[in-house]
Amino acid sequence: MRQAVLTGKGQIEFRDVPSYSEKDLDEHQVLIKIHRIGICGSEIHSYHGTHPATFYPVVQGHEYSAEVIATGRAVTVCNPGDYVTGRPQLVCGECGPCKRGQYNVCENLRVQAFQADGVAQDFFIIDDDRVVVLPDGMPLDYGAMIEPAAVGVHSVSRAGSLAGKNVVVSGAGTIGNLVAQFAKARGARKVLVADICEQRLEVARKTGISYTLNVSETSLTEGVAAVFGDEGFQVGFEVAGVESSLRSLMAGIEKGGTIVVVAVFSKDPALSMFHLGEHELNLIGTMMYRHEDYISAVEEVSDGNINPAPLIFARFAFENYIEAYKYIDDNRTTAMKVMIDMDL
């Protein structure tokens, strides 16, 4: 079978490796055929050699949709012929976070495509406790969007109840867009998405986000006043990974408000701890997702509450994996989700 391996900075090697069959399965494992792979921004960092926790060589891919080919004898979550996706987290189950149910921050966490091999190959074997079945008729592209959608679910849950609150999302890329959509779905009164790229803000509007702000033209302070008036905003999500973005959220949010830091920063931001304390702000981190977040993501996409269609920008054949990475580089400020279509 075909396999795409990141062997070092800027190097993807295509290999022909032995395939799998039903006899390779343990009792709680599932053999799947990969159909779609979404490319994650973190994988682009790995490609450029700037991801601090990527081990080379490593098979790419962790956002995907697939078809079940065979199951181990103890598997009950899916059947051959089902379409599925799955969590890429490999956890120890023994550390403190795992024992209290926070396995997404496992002390020994390994993530496929970074510290363990991913799914960029024709067939893959996954443990059944990480499998999530997709509803009948869900497009394969949507199935490959469940992983980033689950990031949105978990990020929004970290802020607590959003019912009746005003929300600002700073950063309108794929994750920022999904965070904004889930904030709206979770009952936020108004959701404002801010970015410097007008094309991404247009995508946000296509997904149902009514309030957008180009901060290269209008300051966040002015934009917040225009949208929320005297009410201000009570919850912010930092998804841009830019110091000025985080500082603006902290400066503008209502006292006692909550800011969830979703983005990964390439350089630690300099923040005013005095301001943080004096305004009694809640500055919260978020890490990936848990299984229930995947389930929620599937339900919300299936029910039409989340619209991933406008986020899918381009698709490439498996053999053009490196061209897909280059496309993202060339369109870094505008491109959203790029798909590898294994069926092309």
Salt bridges, closest charged atoms under 4 A:
GLU13 OE2 - ARG15 NE 2.65
GLU27 OE1 - ARG73 NH2 3.14
GLU43 OE2 - HIS62 ND1 3.41
GLU63 OE1 - LYS337 NZ 2.89
GLU67 OE1 - HIS35 NE2 3.36
ASP122 OD1 - ARG2 NH2 2.75
ASP128 OD2 - HIS28 ND1 2.80
ASP141 OD1 - ARG36 NE 2.90
ASP141 OD2 - ARG315 NH2 2.33
GLU147 OE2 - HIS62 NE2 3.58
GLU198 OE2 - ARG205 NH2 2.83
GLU202 OE1 - ARG205 NH2 3.00
GLU231 OE1 - ARG189 NH1 2.72
GLU292 OE2 - ARG290 NE 3.54
ASP293 OD2 - HIS154 ND1 2.87
GLU300 OE2 - ARG186 NH1 2.52
GLU319 OE2 - ARG2 NH1 2.81
ASP329 OD1 - HIS48 NE2 2.84
ASP329 OD1 - ARG332 NH2 2.53
ASP341 OD1 - ARG36 NH1 3.02
ASP341 OD2 - ARG315 NH1 3.37
ASP343 OD2 - HIS35 ND1 3.02
ASP343 OD2 - ARG36 NH1 3.04
